[in-house]
Amino acid sequence: MTATAVATDATEIETVPADATDGVETPETQPRTRGFSRNVTKFLVGQTTSLFGSMVVQYAVMWYVTLETRSGFAVALYAIAAFAPQGLVSIFGGVLADRMNRRVLAMTADAVIATVTLALALIMLTGVTELWIILLAVAVRSLGAGVQTPAVQAMIPQIAPEDQLMRVNGTFSTIQSAMALLAPAVAGGVYGAFGIVPIFFLDVVTAAIGISLLARVAVPTLTAVAEKTSSYREDLVGGLRYVRHNPVVRWLLGVFAIMMLLTGAPSFITPLMVARTFGSDVWMVTVLEVAFSVGMILGGVAVATVLAKHSRIGLILVSTFGFAAATIALGLSPNLWIFYGFMFAFGLCVPLFSTPFMTLVQETVAPEMQGRVFSYVGIVMALAAPIGMSAFGPLADVMSVQSLLVIGGVATIAVMTLAVRTPSGRAAIRAGRETQPAAS
């Protein structure tokens, strides 16, 4: 959809300074334009601190399952537990984000995730380490993420001016990438020296810090939310109808699904390739994630600076085919260090895709619909990877990971070549171009 389709007339608003009520939701729009830097800074620091702990847990549990079982089926079970519950609950989380105080909703979900992590740590301290218990905790954490993620993503355009969205998203992506660089190093160091349980306690501490900082962020209240009279069911149906009748949103979600299904899912078995082909030392999978994260950092810096005014849709297309090329190259890598190099290239493409993707959605979707639209983004992200892993994981036990990576990359090129030629693809390209003058 074009920028003119944003339903600004649906949210008549008052103007109150952002710092007039710190830590509570306030009427829109002045909070986004006056004093927004301090507000955004608290938001970014709090969310990336919480994310850091979650990422450390994610890496450690994935490595634990991979190194303890060396089974593609077990890795597939982990991927399903980590993402499928988020996808199932995300649509309801998106509706909640459009009906409730998004800040409080995100804080509550983060607290639930931390509580489950603490419970898992205490259970494992007693010597209980069965895989099903770990996967159950991972699944419950995923449910919490399905509520938290749409609320957090929908808050960004509420606290940042429209002309700063690309830069704020790019900065967020860069900080997340820096955390992604630090997280595997911390996970590898702590896991290698002390085991997995201390990592769970670290996640509880970072969640507490994130919650306390988010509590101090002033988030404007959309009048459409404050005056909402529709039922939960009506909002749920309205979100489905909005996506179904919007060809651009449908196409963007389809491209996202392609990426997660054909390149994202195979990336989950790259540690398995390292363990089988190059060695099972923890430092090997740690360096793999570090290479990926360094690429993400540089890509995030580029998007937040020199690429901030470039075409959103152009960056999406370039990064999409970049993912495909990097995935093929990973499968063809003759040694470990070349493999690391192409994982760096894969990471470089992530912010070049995710930042303009999120920005384009934020710029073109009506504010009161963004929670629900981002819930569909969460659904795609949460379900495409496990669906892909349900195929790639078992296949990795009967054929080489290298072959699967090449197949995934080639399939991505073929599908995306067709996707850009569809009517929805052409409409998305036009919409991306039409939003560009306002963004630049």
N, C-alpha and C positions, 0 to 999 in steps of 0.2 A: 504494500500500500504506500501511497505517497504521504509526504509530510502534512498535506492539507487534510488528510483523513483523521488526524489527531483530533479527538473530540474535546477541544478546550472549552466549548460552551457547556459541557456537561459538569464542569467543576467551577462554578462561580466562587470566588474566594476573597477573604479579607487579607490585609497585610499587617503582619506583626513582626518586629525584629527577631532574628533567630536567637539572639542571646537574651531575649526577654524572659524566656522560660527554659532554662537549661535542664535537659533530661526529661522533658515532657513533650508530647506532640502539640504542635501549634498550628494555627491556620496558615495556609499557603498564600503568597509566593515569596515574600520578602526573605524568609529564611534561606532561600536558595541563592540570593544575590548579595545580601549584606552579612558579612562575618562568616561566610560559608567555609573559608579555609580552615578555621579552627574546628568547626563542626565536622568537616570531612576528615580532618586529621585524626580526631578521636575515633571516628568510625573506622577508618582504615587501620589504625594501630590495633584497636580492639579486635576487629575481625581477623586480621592476619595473625595476631597472637593466638587466637583460638584455633585458626586454621593450621598453624604450625604444629600444635599438639596433635590434632587429628591426622595430619600428614605423617608425623612420626609413627603413630600407631598403624596407619595404613601400610607404610613400607615394612614395618617390623612384622606385622601379621602376615603379609603377603610372602615375605622371605621365610618366615617360620614354616608356613604351609609348604612352600616350594622346597626348601632344604630338608625338611623333615620327611616329606613324602616322595619327592621327585616324581610326582604323578600329575599328568595333565588333567586328569579327571578331578583331582583334589583342588587344583588351581581353578578349574572351572566352577567348582562348588563355592570357592571363596569369592569369585567374581559375582556369582549369582547372589550370594548372601550380602555382598557389599553394595550391590546396585539395584537388584530387583525390588526389594521392599521400598526403597526410595521412589522408584517409578510408580509403584502401586499407590502410594499415599500422596504423591506429589500433586496430583490433580485436586485433591481435597485440601492440601496445604496451600495451593494457589488461591482457592476460593476463600480460605480463612484469611490469607494475606490481603485480599480485597475487601474484607468485611471487618477486620479487627485492627487494633494497634499493632503495626508491623514490628515495631521495636520490641514490645513486650513479647510478642509471639516468637521472635528470633531468640530472645533471652531465655524463654521457657524451654524451647527445644534444645538449646545448647546445654542447659542445666540437666535435662533428662539424659542427654548423651553422656555427659560427664558422670552422672550417677551410675549408669550402666557400666561404664568403663571401670569405675571404682569397684563395683561389685565383682567384675571379672578378675580384677587384680587380687582381691581378697580370696576369691575362690581358688585361683591358681597358686596362691601362697600356701594353701593346704595340700598341694600336691596333685590336685585334679587338673589334668591337661588334655582331656579328651577333645578331639577335633570338633565334635558336634557342639560342645559348650562354647568354644571360641567362635564358631560360625554363628551360633545363636546370638551371641553378644554383638557380633558384627552386623547381623541383620537388624537388631533393635536400634543400633546406632544409625543404620541406614534409614530406618523409619523416621528418626528424629531429623535427619538431614533433609528428608522429603518435605518437612514442615518449615525448617529453618531457611533453606536455600531460596525458595521463591520470595520470602519476606525480605531477605537481605538484598537480593537483586532488585526488587521493586523499590527499595528505599533509596537507592543511589540517585535516580532522577528526581527524587523529592528533596534531597539535600544539596545537590549540585546544580548550578545554572546550566541551561540547555547548551550554551556555546562552550561549556567546559566538560561536557560528558565524555567525549573521546579521550581527553587528557586524564580525567579522573579514572576512567576505566583502564586506560593504559598504565597509569600509575599503580592502580590496584593490581593489575596483572604483573607489573614489574616486581612489586613487593611480594606478591604471592610466589613469583618465580624465585626470588631471593630466599624465601622461606623453603621453597622446594629444593633449593641447593643445600641449605643448612639441614633440612629435615633428614634426608638419607644419611648424611654424615653423622648426625646425632644418633639416628636409629642404629646405624651400623656400629658406632662406637659403644653405645650403651648395651645394645643387644649382644655384641661380641664379648664385652667384658662382664656384664652382670646378668644377662638373660633378658627375657621379654617383659617380665612383670614390672620393673621400674619404669618402663616406658609408659605403662598405663597410668601410673601416678603422675608422671609429667603432664599427660594430657588433661588430667583433672585440674592441675594448677593453671595451665594456660587457658582452660575454659573459664575458670573463675576470674582471671584477669580480663578476658574478653567480655564477659558479662558485665563486670563492674564498669568498664569503659563505655560500653554501649548504653548503659543506664544513664550516662551523662550526655548523650547525643540528642540534640533537639531535632525532632522529625515533624515536619508540617503535616497537619491532618487534611486530607482531601475532603472537601465538602460533600462529594459524592458518597464517601464512606460514612461521614458523620450523619448524613441525612438519609441513609439507605433504608428503604422500606421493603425491598424484595426479599424473598425467602432464600435459604441456603440452596434449595433445589433449583430455584429460578436462576441464581447466580451460576450454579454448576452447568445448567443447560445453556445459559447465555455464553459462557466461555467456550463450550463445544461449538456452538453456532458461529461465534466470532472467528474461530480458527478455520472451521469448515468452509466459510464463505469468503475467506481472505486468501487469495492465491499466493500472495507474496509470503505471508506468514507460513502457509503450508509448504512452500518451496524451501524456505530457510530451514524449517524443521526437517524437511526431507534431506537436505544437504547435511545437516548435523547428524542425522541418523546414518547416512552413508559413511561419514567419517568415523563415527563410533563403532559401526558394525564391521567395516572392512579394513580400517587401519587402527582404530582404538582397541578393539578386541584382540587382534594379533599382538599388539604391544604388550599385553599382559603375559604372553608366553616368552618374551625376550629374556627374562631372568632364567626361564627353563632352558633356553638355548645356551645361555652362558654356563649353567650348571652341567649340562650334558656335553657341551663341546669344548669349553675352555677351562672349567674347574668349578669347584663348589665352595671356594673360600668366600667368606662374607664380604671382603674388600672388593671382590670382582663385581658383585651386584650393586655394591655401594657406589663404585666408580661409574657404573652404568647409569644410575639415577643422577649422579652429580653431572655427568655429561649432558643428560637430558635437561637438567635444571639450569645449567649455564646457558644453554641454547635458549631456554625460555626467558631468562633474564635479559639477554641481549635483544631478543625479539620484543620484549615488553618495553625496553628503553627506546627502541626504534619507533614503536607505535605511539609512545607517549611524547616523542619529540619530532623527528624528521618526517614520520609517516602520519602524524596526527591530522593533517589536512588532506591526506590522500583519499581516494575513492574507497568507501567502505566495501562495496561489492567487488571492486577490483582486488583488494587485499584478500577477501574471502576466496575468490577464485584462484589467485596465485597460491595461497597457502594450501588450498584443497589439493591441487595437483602436486604441490611440494610434498605433502604428506604421502601421496602415492609413490612418488619417486624415492623418497627416503625409506619407505617400507620395503620396496623392491631391493634397494641397495643394502639394507640390513640383512636380507636373506641371502645376498650374494657376497657378503663380507668374508674375505679369506682369513682374517685373523682378528683377535680381540680388540686391538687398538683402532683398526679401521671400523670395526663394529661400533666402538664408542663414538667415532667421528660422525657416523651417520645417525646415531642416536642424538647427538648434539644438533644435527640438522633437523631432525624430527621435532626436537624441542623448540628450535627456532621458529618453526611454523605455527606453534600453538597460539601465542599471542596475536600473530598476524591473522589468525582465524577467529579466535574467541572474542577479542576486543572489538573489532568492527562488527561482528555478529551481534554481540550484546548491545552495542551502541545503536545499531540500526533498528533493533527491536525497541529500544527505549525511545528512540526518536520518532518512530512511526506508529506505535501502539498507544491508544488512549490511556492516560494515567490510571483510571479506575479499572482498566482491564489488564494491567501489567502483571499483577500477581498471578492471575490465571494463565496468561500467556507464558510467563516464566515457569509455571508449573509444568507446562507441556515440554518446555526445554528440559526441565528436570526429568520428566518421564522418558524422553528420548535418550538422554544421557544415561539414565538408570537402567533402562530396559535393553537398549541396543547392545551395550557391552556384554551383559550376561547372555543375551540371545546369540551373539557372535561367539562367545566363549563356550556355549553349549555345543557348538559345532567345532570350533578351533581347538578347545581343550581335549576332548576325546580323540580328535584327529591327530593331535600331537603325540599320542601314544602309539599310533600306527604308521605315522610318516614323519619326516623331519620338520622341525620348526622352520628351517630355511625355506623349504618348499611352500609352507603355508604363508610365510611373509610375502614371497613373490606373488603367489596367487592373490592375496589380499590387495596388494598394490596394483596389479594389472586390472583386477576387477573394479577398483576405484576409478581408474582412468576411463575405463569403458562406460561405467554408469554415469560419471560426471559429464562426459562428452555428450551423452544423450540428454542429461538433465538440463544443461544450459540451452538446449534447442527447444525445450517444451514451452508452451505459452506462459506457464507460471514462471519459468526461468527467465524468459524475456521480460516479463512484468517486474520481476525482482531486480533485474539489472537496471531497468528504467527508474524504479523507485529509489534505488541506491544513488543514481545520478541526480535525481531531483532533490534529495535531501542534502546533497553536498554543498550547495551555495550557503545554506543556513548554518551548516556546521563549520565551514571555513571562514 
